[in-house]
Amino acid sequence: MPVAAILPESIGPYVSLMMAGFFIGVLGHLSRSRWLVALGIILVFLAAAGFPLALNVFSDKPEPPGPLPRPY
């Protein structure tokens, strides 16, 4: 997948992008700027959607859905 090659494999860029989105959103609320709030929401969404996508692309075997088995 050539498009997935641009996604970083570590969690650091996603956390920093999400923190930047929250900071920009708060700054937009304080300055009453709608476009800054929208930009903050978009950045948080990109970080929240990009991280699971990168996990699925780069992991060898994705986790199966459903509850975990009970250890006995």
N, CA, C and O atoms as a Tripos MOL2 file, in Angstrom:
@<TRIPOS>MOLECULE
protein
  288   287    72     0     0
PROTEIN
NO_CHARGES

@<TRIPOS>ATOM
      1 N           0.8350   -1.1810    0.0000 N.3       1 MET1
      2 CA          0.0000    0.0000    0.0000 C.3       1 MET1
      3 C           0.8830    1.2490    0.0000 C.2       1 MET1
      4 O           1.4700    1.5730    1.0330 O.2       1 MET1
      5 N           0.9930    1.9380   -1.0900 N.am      2 PRO2
      6 CA          1.8570    3.1180   -1.1270 C.3       2 PRO2
      7 C           1.3400    4.2700   -0.2690 C.2       2 PRO2
      8 O           2.1360    5.0490    0.2550 O.2       2 PRO2
      9 N           0.0330    4.3910   -0.1180 N.am      3 VAL3
     10 CA         -0.5090    5.4930    0.6830 C.3       3 VAL3
     11 C          -0.2300    5.2500    2.1630 C.2       3 VAL3
     12 O           0.0260    6.1970    2.9060 O.2       3 VAL3
     13 N          -0.2770    3.9970    2.5940 N.am      4 ALA4
     14 CA         -0.0400    3.6790    4.0010 C.3       4 ALA4
     15 C           1.4160    3.8440    4.3890 C.2       4 ALA4
     16 O           1.7310    3.8950    5.5780 O.2       4 ALA4
     17 N           2.3000    3.9270    3.4290 N.am      5 ALA5
     18 CA          3.7270    4.0770    3.7360 C.3       5 ALA5
     19 C           4.0390    5.4330    4.3540 C.2       5 ALA5
     20 O           5.0840    5.5860    4.9870 O.2       5 ALA5
     21 N           3.1650    6.4190    4.1900 N.am      6 ILE6
     22 CA          3.4340    7.7330    4.7690 C.3       6 ILE6
     23 C           2.9910    7.8230    6.2250 C.2       6 ILE6
     24 O           3.3230    8.7960    6.9020 O.2       6 ILE6
     25 N           2.2490    6.8330    6.7270 N.am      7 LEU7
     26 CA          1.7980    6.8510    8.1110 C.3       7 LEU7
     27 C           2.9420    6.4550    9.0390 C.2       7 LEU7
     28 O           3.6170    5.4560    8.7880 O.2       7 LEU7
     29 N           3.1730    7.2230   10.1110 N.am      8 PRO8
     30 CA          4.2200    6.8360   11.0560 C.3       8 PRO8
     31 C           3.7930    5.6150   11.8700 C.2       8 PRO8
     32 O           2.6050    5.4090   12.1160 O.2       8 PRO8
     33 N           4.7750    4.8070   12.2880 N.am      9 GLU9
     34 CA          4.4840    3.5810   13.0120 C.3       9 GLU9
     35 C           4.4180    3.7820   14.5190 C.2       9 GLU9
     36 O           3.8260    2.9530   15.2100 O.2       9 GLU9
     37 N           4.9980    4.8420   15.0540 N.am     10 SER10
     38 CA          4.9890    5.0550   16.5040 C.3      10 SER10
     39 C           3.7900    5.9070   16.9130 C.2      10 SER10
     40 O           3.1420    6.5340   16.0730 O.2      10 SER10
     41 N           3.5070    5.9200   18.2060 N.am     11 ILE11
     42 CA          2.3350    6.6220   18.7250 C.3      11 ILE11
     43 C           2.5970    8.1220   18.9100 C.2      11 ILE11
     44 O           1.6490    8.9030   18.9960 O.2      11 ILE11
     45 N           3.8480    8.5280   18.9730 N.am     12 GLY12
     46 CA          4.2050    9.9210   19.2530 C.3      12 GLY12
     47 C           3.5990   10.9510   18.3160 C.2      12 GLY12
     48 O           3.0370   11.9370   18.7940 O.2      12 GLY12
     49 N           3.6870   10.7700   17.0090 N.am     13 PRO13
     50 CA          3.1010   11.7740   16.1140 C.3      13 PRO13
     51 C           1.5800   11.9110   16.2540 C.2      13 PRO13
     52 O           1.0340   13.0020   16.0860 O.2      13 PRO13
     53 N           0.9010   10.8030   16.5620 N.am     14 TYR14
     54 CA         -0.5570   10.8640   16.7030 C.3      14 TYR14
     55 C          -0.9490   11.5980   17.9880 C.2      14 TYR14
     56 O          -1.9020   12.3780   17.9970 O.2      14 TYR14
     57 N          -0.2140   11.3450   19.0640 N.am     15 VAL15
     58 CA         -0.4970   12.0360   20.3270 C.3      15 VAL15
     59 C          -0.2040   13.5220   20.1940 C.2      15 VAL15
     60 O          -0.9800   14.3520   20.6660 O.2      15 VAL15
     61 N           0.9040   13.8620   19.5580 N.am     16 SER16
     62 CA          1.2220   15.2850   19.4050 C.3      16 SER16
     63 C           0.2310   15.9840   18.4780 C.2      16 SER16
     64 O          -0.1120   17.1440   18.7080 O.2      16 SER16
     65 N          -0.2340   15.2960   17.4360 N.am     17 LEU17
     66 CA         -1.2410   15.8870   16.5530 C.3      17 LEU17
     67 C          -2.5590   16.0970   17.2970 C.2      17 LEU17
     68 O          -3.2280   17.1110   17.1000 O.2      17 LEU17
     69 N          -2.9310   15.1450   18.1510 N.am     18 MET18
     70 CA         -4.1670   15.2870   18.9220 C.3      18 MET18
     71 C          -4.0440   16.4190   19.9400 C.2      18 MET18
     72 O          -4.9850   17.1930   20.1200 O.2      18 MET18
     73 N          -2.8940   16.5220   20.6070 N.am     19 MET19
     74 CA         -2.6940   17.6120   21.5680 C.3      19 MET19
     75 C          -2.7040   18.9660   20.8630 C.2      19 MET19
     76 O          -3.2610   19.9330   21.3820 O.2      19 MET19
     77 N          -2.0930   19.0360   19.6910 N.am     20 ALA20
     78 CA         -2.1180   20.2850   18.9270 C.3      20 ALA20
     79 C          -3.5490   20.6380   18.5230 C.2      20 ALA20
     80 O          -3.9330   21.8070   18.5510 O.2      20 ALA20
     81 N          -4.3300   19.6360   18.1510 N.am     21 GLY21
     82 CA         -5.7300   19.8870   17.8000 C.3      21 GLY21
     83 C          -6.5320   20.4270   18.9680 C.2      21 GLY21
     84 O          -7.3220   21.3580   18.8100 O.2      21 GLY21
     85 N          -6.3260   19.8310   20.1610 N.am     22 PHE22
     86 CA         -7.0270   20.3390   21.3460 C.3      22 PHE22
     87 C          -6.5860   21.7630   21.6740 C.2      22 PHE22
     88 O          -7.4140   22.6080   22.0150 O.2      22 PHE22
     89 N          -5.2840   22.0290   21.5710 N.am     23 PHE23
     90 CA         -4.7800   23.3720   21.8580 C.3      23 PHE23
     91 C          -5.3450   24.3960   20.8850 C.2      23 PHE23
     92 O          -5.7600   25.4800   21.2940 O.2      23 PHE23
     93 N          -5.3630   24.0610   19.6100 N.am     24 ILE24
     94 CA         -5.8990   24.9830   18.6000 C.3      24 ILE24
     95 C          -7.4020   25.1690   18.7980 C.2      24 ILE24
     96 O          -7.9160   26.2730   18.6190 O.2      24 ILE24
     97 N          -8.1090   24.1000   19.1640 N.am     25 GLY25
     98 CA         -9.5430   24.2230   19.4240 C.3      25 GLY25
     99 C          -9.8350   25.1230   20.6100 C.2      25 GLY25
    100 O         -10.7460   25.9490   20.5530 O.2      25 GLY25
    101 N          -9.0650   24.9720   21.6900 N.am     26 VAL26
    102 CA         -9.2500   25.8390   22.8630 C.3      26 VAL26
    103 C          -8.9070   27.2790   22.5120 C.2      26 VAL26
    104 O          -9.6130   28.2060   22.9070 O.2      26 VAL26
    105 N          -7.8290   27.4610   21.7740 N.am     27 LEU27
    106 CA         -7.4570   28.8120   21.3400 C.3      27 LEU27
    107 C          -8.5630   29.4290   20.4680 C.2      27 LEU27
    108 O          -8.8420   30.6240   20.5630 O.2      27 LEU27
    109 N          -9.1810   28.6100   19.6290 N.am     28 GLY28
    110 CA        -10.2800   29.0940   18.7990 C.3      28 GLY28
    111 C         -11.4940   29.4720   19.6160 C.2      28 GLY28
    112 O         -12.1770   30.4470   19.3030 O.2      28 GLY28
    113 N         -11.7740   28.7010   20.6740 N.am     29 HIS29
    114 CA        -12.9020   29.0530   21.5380 C.3      29 HIS29
    115 C         -12.6300   30.3470   22.2990 C.2      29 HIS29
    116 O         -13.5180   31.1840   22.4610 O.2      29 HIS29
    117 N         -11.3920   30.4980   22.7610 N.am     30 LEU30
    118 CA        -11.0640   31.7120   23.5100 C.3      30 LEU30
    119 C         -11.0910   32.9540   22.6240 C.2      30 LEU30
    120 O         -11.4850   34.0300   23.0730 O.2      30 LEU30
    121 N         -10.6750   32.8080   21.3710 N.am     31 SER31
    122 CA        -10.6780   33.9530   20.4680 C.3      31 SER31
    123 C         -11.9780   34.0670   19.6670 C.2      31 SER31
    124 O         -12.1390   34.9830   18.8610 O.2      31 SER31
    125 N         -12.8910   33.1400   19.8910 N.am     32 ARG32
    126 CA        -14.1870   33.1010   19.1960 C.3      32 ARG32
    127 C         -14.0230   33.0440   17.6790 C.2      32 ARG32
    128 O         -14.7300   33.7130   16.9240 O.2      32 ARG32
    129 N         -13.0630   32.2200   17.2650 N.am     33 SER33
    130 CA        -12.7850   32.0460   15.8470 C.3      33 SER33
    131 C         -13.2810   30.6660   15.4130 C.2      33 SER33
    132 O         -12.7550   29.6420   15.8480 O.2      33 SER33
    133 N         -14.2770   30.6540   14.5690 N.am     34 ARG34
    134 CA        -14.8740   29.3830   14.1530 C.3      34 ARG34
    135 C         -13.9320   28.5350   13.3260 C.2      34 ARG34
    136 O         -13.9500   27.3090   13.4310 O.2      34 ARG34
    137 N         -13.1050   29.1690   12.5020 N.am     35 TRP35
    138 CA        -12.2240   28.3810   11.6560 C.3      35 TRP35
    139 C         -11.1080   27.7360   12.4740 C.2      35 TRP35
    140 O         -10.6290   26.6630   12.1060 O.2      35 TRP35
    141 N         -10.6790   28.3620   13.5790 N.am     36 LEU36
    142 CA         -9.6910   27.7210   14.4460 C.3      36 LEU36
    143 C         -10.2960   26.5330   15.1810 C.2      36 LEU36
    144 O          -9.6380   25.5070   15.3530 O.2      36 LEU36
    145 N         -11.5390   26.6660   15.6130 N.am     37 VAL37
    146 CA        -12.2240   25.5470   16.2650 C.3      37 VAL37
    147 C         -12.3800   24.4030   15.2740 C.2      37 VAL37
    148 O         -12.1460   23.2460   15.6240 O.2      37 VAL37
    149 N         -12.7680   24.7080   14.0600 N.am     38 ALA38
    150 CA        -12.9270   23.6650   13.0400 C.3      38 ALA38
    151 C         -11.5950   22.9990   12.7210 C.2      38 ALA38
    152 O         -11.5370   21.7840   12.5350 O.2      38 ALA38
    153 N         -10.5320   23.7850   12.6580 N.am     39 LEU39
    154 CA         -9.2100   23.2160   12.4020 C.3      39 LEU39
    155 C          -8.7870   22.2860   13.5440 C.2      39 LEU39
    156 O          -8.2190   21.2220   13.3000 O.2      39 LEU39
    157 N          -9.0600   22.6840   14.7740 N.am     40 GLY40
    158 CA         -8.7480   21.8350   15.9200 C.3      40 GLY40
    159 C          -9.5160   20.5270   15.8860 C.2      40 GLY40
    160 O          -8.9570   19.4700   16.1770 O.2      40 GLY40
    161 N         -10.7880   20.5890   15.5340 N.am     41 ILE41
    162 CA        -11.6070   19.3760   15.4340 C.3      41 ILE41
    163 C         -11.0810   18.4700   14.3340 C.2      41 ILE41
    164 O         -11.0230   17.2530   14.5090 O.2      41 ILE41
    165 N         -10.7040   19.0410   13.2170 N.am     42 ILE42
    166 CA        -10.1710   18.2430   12.1050 C.3      42 ILE42
    167 C          -8.8720   17.5650   12.5040 C.2      42 ILE42
    168 O          -8.6660   16.3970   12.1740 O.2      42 ILE42
    169 N          -7.9910   18.2690   13.2050 N.am     43 LEU43
    170 CA         -6.7250   17.6730   13.6290 C.3      43 LEU43
    171 C          -6.9440   16.5330   14.6220 C.2      43 LEU43
    172 O          -6.2880   15.4950   14.5260 O.2      43 LEU43
    173 N          -7.8510   16.7150   15.5640 N.am     44 VAL44
    174 CA         -8.1500   15.6410   16.5180 C.3      44 VAL44
    175 C          -8.7360   14.4480   15.7840 C.2      44 VAL44
    176 O          -8.3780   13.3080   16.0800 O.2      44 VAL44
    177 N          -9.6210   14.6860   14.8390 N.am     45 PHE45
    178 CA        -10.2060   13.5860   14.0710 C.3      45 PHE45
    179 C          -9.1510   12.8480   13.2590 C.2      45 PHE45
    180 O          -9.1640   11.6180   13.2090 O.2      45 PHE45
    181 N          -8.2390   13.5750   12.6230 N.am     46 LEU46
    182 CA         -7.1900   12.9260   11.8430 C.3      46 LEU46
    183 C          -6.2830   12.0700   12.7160 C.2      46 LEU46
    184 O          -5.8760   10.9800   12.3130 O.2      46 LEU46
    185 N          -5.9640   12.5620   13.9130 N.am     47 ALA47
    186 CA         -5.1330   11.7770   14.8210 C.3      47 ALA47
    187 C          -5.8850   10.5460   15.3160 C.2      47 ALA47
    188 O          -5.3100    9.4620   15.4060 O.2      47 ALA47
    189 N          -7.1660   10.7080   15.6380 N.am     48 ALA48
    190 CA         -7.9470    9.5840   16.1570 C.3      48 ALA48
    191 C          -8.2500    8.5510   15.0820 C.2      48 ALA48
    192 O          -8.3570    7.3640   15.3890 O.2      48 ALA48
    193 N          -8.3880    8.9670   13.8540 N.am     49 ALA49
    194 CA         -8.6630    8.0130   12.7720 C.3      49 ALA49
    195 C          -7.3800    7.4390   12.1850 C.2      49 ALA49
    196 O          -7.3640    6.2990   11.7200 O.2      49 ALA49
    197 N          -6.3140    8.2140   12.2030 N.am     50 GLY50
    198 CA         -5.0650    7.7590   11.6070 C.3      50 GLY50
    199 C          -4.3530    6.7110   12.4370 C.2      50 GLY50
    200 O          -3.7080    5.8230   11.8800 O.2      50 GLY50
    201 N          -4.4550    6.7910   13.7600 N.am     51 PHE51
    202 CA         -3.7480    5.8380   14.6070 C.3      51 PHE51
    203 C          -4.2760    4.4120   14.4460 C.2      51 PHE51
    204 O          -3.4690    3.5070   14.2330 O.2      51 PHE51
    205 N          -5.5940    4.1600   14.5370 N.am     52 PRO52
    206 CA         -6.0650    2.7850   14.3110 C.3      52 PRO52
    207 C          -5.8000    2.2920   12.8910 C.2      52 PRO52
    208 O          -5.5440    1.1070   12.6800 O.2      52 PRO52
    209 N          -5.8580    3.1860   11.9350 N.am     53 LEU53
    210 CA         -5.5620    2.7960   10.5610 C.3      53 LEU53
    211 C          -4.1040    2.3470   10.4360 C.2      53 LEU53
    212 O          -3.8110    1.3440    9.7850 O.2      53 LEU53
    213 N          -3.2050    3.0860   11.0580 N.am     54 ALA54
    214 CA         -1.7940    2.7070   11.0220 C.3      54 ALA54
    215 C          -1.5550    1.4010   11.7620 C.2      54 ALA54
    216 O          -0.7280    0.5940   11.3400 O.2      54 ALA54
    217 N          -2.2690    1.1820   12.8610 N.am     55 LEU55
    218 CA         -2.1220   -0.0840   13.5810 C.3      55 LEU55
    219 C          -2.5470   -1.2610   12.7250 C.2      55 LEU55
    220 O          -1.8760   -2.2930   12.7130 O.2      55 LEU55
    221 N          -3.6380   -1.1210   12.0170 N.am     56 ASN56
    222 CA         -4.1110   -2.2130   11.1650 C.3      56 ASN56
    223 C          -3.2140   -2.4470    9.9620 C.2      56 ASN56
    224 O          -3.0480   -3.5840    9.5200 O.2      56 ASN56
    225 N          -2.6400   -1.3900    9.4360 N.am     57 VAL57
    226 CA         -1.7920   -1.5360    8.2530 C.3      57 VAL57
    227 C          -0.4530   -2.1620    8.6160 C.2      57 VAL57
    228 O           0.0490   -3.0200    7.8890 O.2      57 VAL57
    229 N           0.1330   -1.7370    9.7420 N.am     58 PHE58
    230 CA          1.4810   -2.1710   10.0670 C.3      58 PHE58
    231 C           1.5460   -3.4160   10.9300 C.2      58 PHE58
    232 O           2.6200   -4.0030   11.0620 O.2      58 PHE58
    233 N           0.4440   -3.8410   11.5200 N.am     59 SER59
    234 CA          0.5070   -5.0490   12.3390 C.3      59 SER59
    235 C           0.4080   -6.2840   11.4470 C.2      59 SER59
    236 O          -0.2540   -6.2700   10.4090 O.2      59 SER59
    237 N           1.0770   -7.3420   11.8720 N.am     60 ASP60
    238 CA          1.0660   -8.5750   11.0910 C.3      60 ASP60
    239 C          -0.2980   -9.2450   11.1300 C.2      60 ASP60
    240 O          -0.8030   -9.7090   10.1080 O.2      60 ASP60
    241 N          -0.8850   -9.2920   12.3090 N.am     61 LYS61
    242 CA         -2.1890   -9.9260   12.4590 C.3      61 LYS61
    243 C          -3.0410   -9.0450   13.3670 C.2      61 LYS61
    244 O          -2.7250   -8.9140   14.5500 O.2      61 LYS61
    245 N          -4.1120   -8.4380   12.8550 N.am     62 PRO62
    246 CA         -4.9440   -7.5810   13.7050 C.3      62 PRO62
    247 C          -5.6640   -8.4020   14.7770 C.2      62 PRO62
    248 O          -5.9230   -9.5930   14.6060 O.2      62 PRO62
    249 N          -5.9720   -7.7380   15.8680 N.am     63 GLU63
    250 CA         -6.6890   -8.3800   16.9610 C.3      63 GLU63
    251 C          -8.0980   -8.7680   16.5150 C.2      63 GLU63
    252 O          -8.7620   -7.9840   15.8370 O.2      63 GLU63
    253 N          -8.5670   -9.9670   16.8830 N.am     64 PRO64
    254 CA         -9.9400  -10.3450   16.5180 C.3      64 PRO64
    255 C         -10.9400   -9.5530   17.3560 C.2      64 PRO64
    256 O         -10.6620   -9.2400   18.5130 O.2      64 PRO64
    257 N         -12.0840   -9.2290   16.7950 N.am     65 PRO65
    258 CA        -13.0810   -8.4860   17.5660 C.3      65 PRO65
    259 C         -13.7500   -9.3980   18.5800 C.2      65 PRO65
    260 O         -13.7520  -10.6200   18.4330 O.2      65 PRO65
    261 N         -14.3030   -8.7990   19.5880 N.am     66 GLY66
    262 CA        -15.0390   -9.5600   20.5910 C.3      66 GLY66
    263 C         -14.3470   -9.5390   21.9300 C.2      66 GLY66
    264 O         -13.2560   -8.9870   22.0740 O.2      66 GLY66
    265 N         -15.0010  -10.1560   22.9300 N.am     67 PRO67
    266 CA        -14.4300  -10.1520   24.2720 C.3      67 PRO67
    267 C         -13.2000  -11.0610   24.3620 C.2      67 PRO67
    268 O         -13.0210  -11.9810   23.5640 O.2      67 PRO67
    269 N         -12.3750  -10.7760   25.3460 N.am     68 LEU68
    270 CA        -11.1890  -11.5760   25.5810 C.3      68 LEU68
    271 C         -11.5790  -12.8930   26.2570 C.2      68 LEU68
    272 O         -12.5240  -12.9080   27.0460 O.2      68 LEU68
    273 N         -10.8920  -13.9810   25.9780 N.am     69 PRO69
    274 CA        -11.2180  -15.2360   26.6470 C.3      69 PRO69
    275 C         -10.8570  -15.1630   28.1290 C.2      69 PRO69
    276 O          -9.9120  -14.4780   28.5190 O.2      69 PRO69
    277 N         -11.6130  -15.8680   28.9290 N.am     70 ARG70
    278 CA        -11.3820  -15.8660   30.3790 C.3      70 ARG70
    279 C         -10.2110  -16.7690   30.7100 C.2      70 ARG70
    280 O         -10.2030  -17.9290   30.2970 O.2      70 ARG70
    281 N          -9.2230  -16.2790   31.4390 N.am     71 PRO71
    282 CA         -8.1000  -17.1520   31.8270 C.3      71 PRO71
    283 C          -8.5140  -18.0350   32.9980 C.2      71 PRO71
    284 O          -9.1180  -17.5520   33.9550 O.2      71 PRO71
    285 N          -8.1960  -19.3140   32.9310 N.am     72 TYR72
    286 CA         -8.5580  -20.2480   34.0120 C.3      72 TYR72
    287 C          -7.3410  -20.6760   34.7650 C.2      72 TYR72
    288 O          -7.4430  -21.4590   35.7090 O.2      72 TYR72
@<TRIPOS>BOND
     1     1     2 1
     2     2     3 1
     3     3     4 2
     4     3     5 am
     5     5     6 1
     6     6     7 1
     7     7     8 2
     8     7     9 am
     9     9    10 1
    10    10    11 1
    11    11    12 2
    12    11    13 am
    13    13    14 1
    14    14    15 1
    15    15    16 2
    16    15    17 am
    17    17    18 1
    18    18    19 1
    19    19    20 2
    20    19    21 am
    21    21    22 1
    22    22    23 1
    23    23    24 2
    24    23    25 am
    25    25    26 1
    26    26    27 1
    27    27    28 2
    28    27    29 am
    29    29    30 1
    30    30    31 1
    31    31    32 2
    32    31    33 am
    33    33    34 1
    34    34    35 1
    35    35    36 2
    36    35    37 am
    37    37    38 1
    38    38    39 1
    39    39    40 2
    40    39    41 am
    41    41    42 1
    42    42    43 1
    43    43    44 2
    44    43    45 am
    45    45    46 1
    46    46    47 1
    47    47    48 2
    48    47    49 am
    49    49    50 1
    50    50    51 1
    51    51    52 2
    52    51    53 am
    53    53    54 1
    54    54    55 1
    55    55    56 2
    56    55    57 am
    57    57    58 1
    58    58    59 1
    59    59    60 2
    60    59    61 am
    61    61    62 1
    62    62    63 1
    63    63    64 2
    64    63    65 am
    65    65    66 1
    66    66    67 1
    67    67    68 2
    68    67    69 am
    69    69    70 1
    70    70    71 1
    71    71    72 2
    72    71    73 am
    73    73    74 1
    74    74    75 1
    75    75    76 2
    76    75    77 am
    77    77    78 1
    78    78    79 1
    79    79    80 2
    80    79    81 am
    81    81    82 1
    82    82    83 1
    83    83    84 2
    84    83    85 am
    85    85    86 1
    86    86    87 1
    87    87    88 2
    88    87    89 am
    89    89    90 1
    90    90    91 1
    91    91    92 2
    92    91    93 am
    93    93    94 1
    94    94    95 1
    95    95    96 2
    96    95    97 am
    97    97    98 1
    98    98    99 1
    99    99   100 2
   100    99   101 am
   101   101   102 1
   102   102   103 1
   103   103   104 2
   104   103   105 am
   105   105   106 1
   106   106   107 1
   107   107   108 2
   108   107   109 am
   109   109   110 1
   110   110   111 1
   111   111   112 2
   112   111   113 am
   113   113   114 1
   114   114   115 1
   115   115   116 2
   116   115   117 am
   117   117   118 1
   118   118   119 1
   119   119   120 2
   120   119   121 am
   121   121   122 1
   122   122   123 1
   123   123   124 2
   124   123   125 am
   125   125   126 1
   126   126   127 1
   127   127   128 2
   128   127   129 am
   129   129   130 1
   130   130   131 1
   131   131   132 2
   132   131   133 am
   133   133   134 1
   134   134   135 1
   135   135   136 2
   136   135   137 am
   137   137   138 1
   138   138   139 1
   139   139   140 2
   140   139   141 am
   141   141   142 1
   142   142   143 1
   143   143   144 2
   144   143   145 am
   145   145   146 1
   146   146   147 1
   147   147   148 2
   148   147   149 am
   149   149   150 1
   150   150   151 1
   151   151   152 2
   152   151   153 am
   153   153   154 1
   154   154   155 1
   155   155   156 2
   156   155   157 am
   157   157   158 1
   158   158   159 1
   159   159   160 2
   160   159   161 am
   161   161   162 1
   162   162   163 1
   163   163   164 2
   164   163   165 am
   165   165   166 1
   166   166   167 1
   167   167   168 2
   168   167   169 am
   169   169   170 1
   170   170   171 1
   171   171   172 2
   172   171   173 am
   173   173   174 1
   174   174   175 1
   175   175   176 2
   176   175   177 am
   177   177   178 1
   178   178   179 1
   179   179   180 2
   180   179   181 am
   181   181   182 1
   182   182   183 1
   183   183   184 2
   184   183   185 am
   185   185   186 1
   186   186   187 1
   187   187   188 2
   188   187   189 am
   189   189   190 1
   190   190   191 1
   191   191   192 2
   192   191   193 am
   193   193   194 1
   194   194   195 1
   195   195   196 2
   196   195   197 am
   197   197   198 1
   198   198   199 1
   199   199   200 2
   200   199   201 am
   201   201   202 1
   202   202   203 1
   203   203   204 2
   204   203   205 am
   205   205   206 1
   206   206   207 1
   207   207   208 2
   208   207   209 am
   209   209   210 1
   210   210   211 1
   211   211   212 2
   212   211   213 am
   213   213   214 1
   214   214   215 1
   215   215   216 2
   216   215   217 am
   217   217   218 1
   218   218   219 1
   219   219   220 2
   220   219   221 am
   221   221   222 1
   222   222   223 1
   223   223   224 2
   224   223   225 am
   225   225   226 1
   226   226   227 1
   227   227   228 2
   228   227   229 am
   229   229   230 1
   230   230   231 1
   231   231   232 2
   232   231   233 am
   233   233   234 1
   234   234   235 1
   235   235   236 2
   236   235   237 am
   237   237   238 1
   238   238   239 1
   239   239   240 2
   240   239   241 am
   241   241   242 1
   242   242   243 1
   243   243   244 2
   244   243   245 am
   245   245   246 1
   246   246   247 1
   247   247   248 2
   248   247   249 am
   249   249   250 1
   250   250   251 1
   251   251   252 2
   252   251   253 am
   253   253   254 1
   254   254   255 1
   255   255   256 2
   256   255   257 am
   257   257   258 1
   258   258   259 1
   259   259   260 2
   260   259   261 am
   261   261   262 1
   262   262   263 1
   263   263   264 2
   264   263   265 am
   265   265   266 1
   266   266   267 1
   267   267   268 2
   268   267   269 am
   269   269   270 1
   270   270   271 1
   271   271   272 2
   272   271   273 am
   273   273   274 1
   274   274   275 1
   275   275   276 2
   276   275   277 am
   277   277   278 1
   278   278   279 1
   279   279   280 2
   280   279   281 am
   281   281   282 1
   282   282   283 1
   283   283   284 2
   284   283   285 am
   285   285   286 1
   286   286   287 1
   287   287   288 2
@<TRIPOS>SUBSTRUCTURE
     1 MET1         2 RESIDUE 1 A MET
     2 PRO2         6 RESIDUE 1 A PRO
     3 VAL3        10 RESIDUE 1 A VAL
     4 ALA4        14 RESIDUE 1 A ALA
     5 ALA5        18 RESIDUE 1 A ALA
     6 ILE6        22 RESIDUE 1 A ILE
     7 LEU7        26 RESIDUE 1 A LEU
     8 PRO8        30 RESIDUE 1 A PRO
     9 GLU9        34 RESIDUE 1 A GLU
    10 SER10       38 RESIDUE 1 A SER
    11 ILE11       42 RESIDUE 1 A ILE
    12 GLY12       46 RESIDUE 1 A GLY
    13 PRO13       50 RESIDUE 1 A PRO
    14 TYR14       54 RESIDUE 1 A TYR
    15 VAL15       58 RESIDUE 1 A VAL
    16 SER16       62 RESIDUE 1 A SER
    17 LEU17       66 RESIDUE 1 A LEU
    18 MET18       70 RESIDUE 1 A MET
    19 MET19       74 RESIDUE 1 A MET
    20 ALA20       78 RESIDUE 1 A ALA
    21 GLY21       82 RESIDUE 1 A GLY
    22 PHE22       86 RESIDUE 1 A PHE
    23 PHE23       90 RESIDUE 1 A PHE
    24 ILE24       94 RESIDUE 1 A ILE
    25 GLY25       98 RESIDUE 1 A GLY
    26 VAL26      102 RESIDUE 1 A VAL
    27 LEU27      106 RESIDUE 1 A LEU
    28 GLY28      110 RESIDUE 1 A GLY
    29 HIS29      114 RESIDUE 1 A HIS
    30 LEU30      118 RESIDUE 1 A LEU
    31 SER31      122 RESIDUE 1 A SER
    32 ARG32      126 RESIDUE 1 A ARG
    33 SER33      130 RESIDUE 1 A SER
    34 ARG34      134 RESIDUE 1 A ARG
    35 TRP35      138 RESIDUE 1 A TRP
    36 LEU36      142 RESIDUE 1 A LEU
    37 VAL37      146 RESIDUE 1 A VAL
    38 ALA38      150 RESIDUE 1 A ALA
    39 LEU39      154 RESIDUE 1 A LEU
    40 GLY40      158 RESIDUE 1 A GLY
    41 ILE41      162 RESIDUE 1 A ILE
    42 ILE42      166 RESIDUE 1 A ILE
    43 LEU43      170 RESIDUE 1 A LEU
    44 VAL44      174 RESIDUE 1 A VAL
    45 PHE45      178 RESIDUE 1 A PHE
    46 LEU46      182 RESIDUE 1 A LEU
    47 ALA47      186 RESIDUE 1 A ALA
    48 ALA48      190 RESIDUE 1 A ALA
    49 ALA49      194 RESIDUE 1 A ALA
    50 GLY50      198 RESIDUE 1 A GLY
    51 PHE51      202 RESIDUE 1 A PHE
    52 PRO52      206 RESIDUE 1 A PRO
    53 LEU53      210 RESIDUE 1 A LEU
    54 ALA54      214 RESIDUE 1 A ALA
    55 LEU55      218 RESIDUE 1 A LEU
    56 ASN56      222 RESIDUE 1 A ASN
    57 VAL57      226 RESIDUE 1 A VAL
    58 PHE58      230 RESIDUE 1 A PHE
    59 SER59      234 RESIDUE 1 A SER
    60 ASP60      238 RESIDUE 1 A ASP
    61 LYS61      242 RESIDUE 1 A LYS
    62 PRO62      246 RESIDUE 1 A PRO
    63 GLU63      250 RESIDUE 1 A GLU
    64 PRO64      254 RESIDUE 1 A PRO
    65 PRO65      258 RESIDUE 1 A PRO
    66 GLY66      262 RESIDUE 1 A GLY
    67 PRO67      266 RESIDUE 1 A PRO
    68 LEU68      270 RESIDUE 1 A LEU
    69 PRO69      274 RESIDUE 1 A PRO
    70 ARG70      278 RESIDUE 1 A ARG
    71 PRO71      282 RESIDUE 1 A PRO
    72 TYR72      286 RESIDUE 1 A TYR
